[in-house]
Amino acid sequence: MTVLNKILVIRLSSIGDITLTTPLVRHLATAYPDAQIDYCTKSPFVSLLVSNPRISTTYTTDHPPVGNYDLVVDLQNNFRSKAIVRSLNSVRTVRYRKENWKKWLLVHFKLDFYGFYRSVVERYGDSLPEICISPGDQQGCELYLSSEELSYAAPYFQIPQKTLALCFGAKHFTKRYPPKLFAALVSILLKNELLQIVLLGGIEDAPQATELMNSLPDTCRSRVVNLAGSCTLMQSAAILSRSDAVLCNDTGLMHIASSFGKKLFVLFGSSSQAFGFLPWNTPYELFEIEGLHCKPCSHIGRDHCPKAHFRCMNDLLPGAIAEHIHSYLKLIP
C-alpha cells in the first residue's frame, strides 16, 4: 500500500453524516498508522471530532486547512468542499459519489435503483477501493467523550433505575413523530415500567418538548427529565452513553447513540431505508408504515406533509412501539 504522510477528510455537515464518517477514519488510521489525519467540517460540529484520537487537527470552513496533502477524501462533494480542495496541494483527491439521480427517481417516481441495502458508511468507503468497509467488521461509529461530559451525565444516573433516552426531534417536520403520540407512548411505558425517561434535543426542539410534557398525565411528568435545549450536543451524547435504550426519530442523535452500541428503537416517517441511513452496527428495531405510495416524499424531509394526512407517522401506534420497548427492558437486570 502507498505510503501516506498527510490525509485530509472533509465532511461539512451534519451530525449524523459526520458520525457516519468515523468508521472510514478508523480504517484510514489502521491502513496508514503513521499518517497524520486531519478533518475539516463546519464549526457547530467540531465537538463531534475534536476528542477523536485518530484525528490530528480539526479544521473548519472559517479556518480551513492549508498546504500539502498526500490524500484528500471529500465526503461532502459540493461547491464549498471542492473550493477547499482547490486551495490545497493534493497528490490525490477522491470524492463520495452521492448518486443524487437515484434519490430523485425514488422520491418522484418511486423507482428504487439502489438494489440491496448498503449503508452510507459503505458508500463512503467506495471512494477508497483499497479500504474495505462492510457490516462484517462488526465495529460501529466512534465518538469520544471528555471527563467533563461524563461528569455532566452522572447525576442523572445516581438512582438505580432503567433509563430510556427519547430523541424526539428532527430538523424536518416529516421526520418527527408527533409530540402527542410520543406522550401517549411515554404514558404507556411509565404505567408498566419503573423507568426514567430523558428528553434530548437542541434549542430548536424545545417547543416540541414543551408540547410533549404538557400532553403527559400529571402522574408521569415527574418521571420525565426534559433536557432539550439545556445541554450541549456532547452532553447529550454522554446521557446517551449511559442510557439503557434509545427511542428516536431518524436524526443525528440516533447515530450518536449508535456509537455507544445502544439498543435503538427507530421511527421512520418520510425516510426510506434505501437512502442508507439505518444505524450502523448496533442493535435496533425499525418502525415504519410500509406500502404508502407517497413515501418517501423527500430524501431529507419536508416542513409539512404534502398529502396533509401524515400517515407515515400518524399510523405508527404508540401501544405497539411501547410493547417492543417494554419487552426489551424486561431483559435488562
N, C-alpha and C positions, 0 to 999 in steps of 0.2 A: 504493500500500500504506500502511496506517495507520502513523503514526509511533509507535514504542515506545521508551521510555527504560529500563525495567527489566523483565527477563524472569527467571522462575524455572523451572528444570526439576527435577522430583522423580522420582528412581528410587532406592529404598532398598536394593535387593539384586537380584541377586547379581553375581558377577564378570562372567559372560557377558552378562547382561541389561544391566548398566551399560555395558559396552563397546559393545553394540549400539545404545545411545542416542547415541553420539558422531557418527554421520552427521547426525542431526537437529540436534544442537548446531551442527555446521558449517553446515548450511543456515540455521539461525536467524541465525548470525553474518553470513552472506552477505546474507540478506534485510534484516537490520537492523544494518548495520555500526556505527551509533553507539549501539546499545543496550548496557546492562550486562547480561550473562547470568550469573546465579548458579545454583548446583546444590545440591540437598540429597540426602544419602544417609546410610547408616549408617557409623559410624566406621571399621570394618575396610576399607572400600572407598574411603576418601578418597584414598589414594595413586594410584588409577587416574585421578583428575581434577585433582589439585592442580597439576600442571605443564602442564595444557592451557591454551594462551594464549587460547583463546576464552572461557574461564570466568573471571569476575572473582573471585568468592568461593565457596568450597565450604563449605556448612553441613552439620551432622549432626543426627540426631534428638536427640542430647544437647544441642546448641546450635543450635536451629532458626532459620531466618530470621524476621525481624520486619518490620513496616512495610508499605509500599505497593509493589505491582507492577502494571504495565500488563497483563502476561500471565503466567499460571501454567500450565505444561504438566505435568500429573500423569500420569506414565507408570507409576506403581505402582498407583494406583486401588484402594487398600484403606482400611481404617478408619484406619490410622495416617497415611497420606498425606492423607486427607480432613481429619483433625484439624489437620494443619499448615496446609492451605489455609484452614480456617475461622478460624485465628488471624491470617490476613493480611487486608489490604485490597486485594483484587484486582479490577481493572477487568474482566478476562476470564479465565475458567478453562476449560481444555479437558482432557479425560481420554482415556487409552488404553482402547479397548474390548477387553477380554480375550476376549470370546466364549467363556466357560467352558462353555457348553452344547455347543459343537462338540467341545471336548476330551472332555466327559463321554460324548457319543454315540460318539465314535471309540474311546475306551477300553473302554466297557462293551458296545457293540453293533457295533463295527467299521463304523460308518456315517460316511463321510467327507463332511462338508458344507463342507470348506474349498475344494473345487474345485481349480483350478490353483495351483501353488506360489507363495506370497508370503512373503517373509522378514518376520520380526518388525520389521526395520528399516523396511520399507514400512508395516507396520501401525502402528508408532509415528507415522509421517508422516501417517497417515489422520486423526489428531487435529487436524491443521492443514491443511485442504484447500488453503490458499493456498500451501503449500510442498510441492512435488512431489519425492518421493524414489523413485527407481527404479534397478534394476541398470544401466540405461543411463548413469548418472552415472559409472560406472567408477572411483569413489573408494571406498575401504574405510573401515573403522573407524579411529579415531585413538587413539594412545597416545604420550605424550611422556616420554622417559627423561632423567634427570638425568645430569650428567657422572660423578657418583659411582657411579651404577648401571651405566653403561657401563664404568667402570674396573673394577668388580667382575667383569664378564664377560670382560674382555680376557685374563687369564691362561689361560683355558680354550681359547683360540684361537691360541696362540702357535706351535704346531706346525702346519705346512701339511698338513692332512688334512680330509676331509669330516666334518661333524658332523650327526648326527641327534638332535634333541631328542625324548625319549619322555615324553609326558604320560600316565601310566598310571593316574592316579587319577580319581575322581569321587565326589561326595557319596553317591550311592546305588549299592548293590551291582549292580543290573541294568544300570547304565551302565558297569560296569568289566569290561574284558576280563581273564580270569583271569591272575594273575601267572605261572603255569607255562606258559601259552600264549605270553605275552609273552616269556618266557625262551627258548622254542623258536624264536620268530620272530627274536629278537636273535641267537641262535646261528647261524641260517642266514645272516643278514646279515653277521655278522663272519667267517664262513667264506669269503664271496665278495667282501668289500669291505675296503679299508684305510680304516677308519671309526672315529670316536669316537662313542659314544652317551652322552647325558647324561640322567639321570632327573630329572624335575622334578615337584614336588608339595609340598603343605603338610605340617605335622607330623602331621596326621591320616592322611596317605598313607604315612607311614614304615613301618608294618608290612607293607604290600604291597610296598614297595620292598625290604625285607629278604628277603621270600619270593622275589621275583623274582631278586635277587642270589644267594641260596642255591641257586636252581634252575639257575643257569648253570654250564656246564663251567668248570673252573679256567682253561683257556686263554683264555676270553672275559672273565673277571671284570676283568682289569687294563685292559681297553679300554672299560669302562663306568664312568662317573663318577656316583655317587649323591649328588645334591644335595637329595633330598627331605627337607623339614623343616629344612634347614640354611641356607636363604636366604629373603629376603623375597619377597613377590609381585612387586615391581618388579625385583628382582634376577633372578628367574626370567624376567621379561619381557625383560630385557637379554640373557640367554642365548638366548632365542627369537629375538631380533632379529639375532643373529649366526649362527644355525644355518642349514644348507643346506636342511633339510626337517624336518617335524614329524610324528610318528606320535602320534595322540591318540584318547582316548575323547571322547564328547560332554560336554565340560567347559568351564569358564571359560577355561582356558589355551588351548583351541582358538581362541576368539575373540580373545584377546590376540595369539596368533601371527598371526591374520588381519590385525591392524593393521599388521603389517610386510610384508604381501604374501607370506608364506611359502607354499610348496607344502605342503599338508596331506594326510595320509593318515588318514582319519577312520573310526572303528569305531562303528557304531550297534548297540546291543543292543536294549533295550526302547524306545529312542527311535523317533520317527516323523518323517519329513520334513515331514509335514503341519503339525506344530506351528510350523514356521517358523524353526528354529534351525540351518540349514545355514550354513557360513561365508559371510560377505558379501564379495563382490567380491574374491576371492582364489582362485588355482587349488587345486583339491582333488580327491581321489578318495575316494569313499564305499564302504565295505564293510559290507554288511548282509545278513541272511538274509531273502529275500522269501518271501511266501506262508505265513508262520506265522499260524495262526488266533488265537493268543494274543497277538499283537503289534499295537499297543502294549498293555502291561498297566497302564501308568500314564502320565500326562503329565509327571511329574517323575522317575520312577524308584522302585524299591522296595528294601527291605533284604533281599529273598530272591526267588527265582523262584517264582511261585505254582504252577507246574506241576512244579517240582522237577527239570526236565531242563536248563534254561538253554540251550536250543538256539540262541537268538538270538545268544549269544556263543560257546558251545562249538563250534558248527558253522562258525565263521569259521576257515578253515585258515591256520595260520601261513605255510606254504610259498607259498600263493597271494598273500598280502599282501606277503611278502618279495620275491617276484618283481617286483611292481609298483614297490616302493621301489627295488630294485636297478636296474630299467630307467630310472627317473628319475635316480638318482645317476650312472649312466654318462654322462648328457648334460651333467653339470656338469664343467667343465675342472678 
